[in-house]
Amino acid sequence: MTSQSILFQQRLKSNAESVEAMLAGLLSAGLQAGEIARPERLLAAVRHGALNGGKRLRPFLVIEAAALFGEGPASSAVRVGAALECVHCYSLVHDDLPAMDDDDLRRGQPTVHVAYDEATAILAGDTLLTLAFDIIAAPETVLTDRIKTELVLALARAAGIGGMAGGQALDLAAEKNAPGEAGIVTLQAMKTGALIRFACEAGAIVADADAEARGLLRRYGETVGLAFQLADDLLDLTADAQTMGKATGKDMARGKGTLVALKGQDWAERRLNELAAEAETLLAPFGERAGILVETARFVANRRS
């Protein structure tokens, strides 16, 4: 293991701990200004869906992309990362529902609708999605109103009908009519890639970077998003449920098309290496400062869980 990869692992762990602590505080029983009550069962379900470990890769990308510019309060990047993680966790809670992907296991523990019930799981997801925008808008997020507005708009576009939610709709449709290669690429860019792309661009927005730098981080995020989903599809084929902490092989069982199914494992492994190299090229203008993000792309391409 190289010194850069060791540093990456240390930063991944420390940033995850920071985000976990932030989320735990935001999801405490204490009321915020304007709130009336926090129902105990709903709060427990929300905490079950959000405080269950995980690598916190998306907030990590926000924090490290912001740090690339050496600007912007670090606490604000953590808060924006926590907001993004709320959107991601909401999507998992809802995706696991019987009407969607119907999963019983997530990160090695019962999914929210199994641990509680379906109605509570729906409300838990609603709560997390709403909380994401609360976090960005709150005065504790020390950013200008212009930057907050840019973040809210970008996150809404990444999470909505033209992004993650639309991607989930395409994913459900794919169970009945398997898409071709172009359709799979579009579906995955929306369902998985949009939030990862936002994570990287959000770091540049937090740092108030110029349009050129913001564009590079956006393209880097798109590349990492492609690699993440391709690696996920490969793991769905090759890993076991215990390693993944969730059911595997379900896409194949449902007849959903993936690039791995279309082109094979060897192609997927070569393509993952190409995507990691493409990500590194995009970061070249930032020099040594981008070392952690370069290592992140390699980690995503080579991940085993």
Salt bridges, closest charged atoms under 4 A:
GLU17 OE2 - LYS13 NZ 2.66
GLU20 OE1 - ARG56 NH2 2.56
GLU35 OE1 - ARG38 NE 2.83
GLU64 OE1 - ARG11 NH2 2.75
GLU85 OE2 - ARG56 NH1 2.77
GLU85 OE2 - ARG107 NH2 3.78
ASP96 OD1 - ARG106 NH2 2.76
ASP101 OD2 - LYS191 NZ 3.89
ASP101 OD1 - ARG254 NH1 3.65
ASP101 OD1 - LYS256 NZ 3.87
ASP103 OD1 - LYS250 NZ 2.69
ASP117 OD2 - ARG41 NH2 2.95
ASP126 OD1 - HIS94 NE2 3.90
GLU150 OE2 - ARG146 NH1 3.00
GLU150 OE1 - ARG214 NH1 3.02
ASP171 OD2 - LYS191 NZ 2.92
ASP171 OD2 - LYS256 NZ 2.76
GLU175 OE2 - ARG254 NH1 3.31
GLU175 OE2 - LYS256 NZ 3.64
GLU181 OE1 - LYS263 NZ 3.43
GLU201 OE2 - ARG214 NE 2.64
GLU201 OE1 - ARG218 NH1 2.79
ASP208 OD1 - ARG146 NH2 2.93
GLU222 OE2 - ARG218 NE 3.83
ASP232 OD2 - LYS246 NZ 3.91
ASP232 OD1 - ARG303 NH2 3.03
ASP251 OD1 - LYS256 NZ 3.93
GLU274 OE1 - ARG271 NH1 3.21
GLU278 OE2 - ARG271 NH1 2.93
GLU280 OE1 - ARG298 NH2 3.30
GLU295 OE1 - ARG298 NH1 3.33
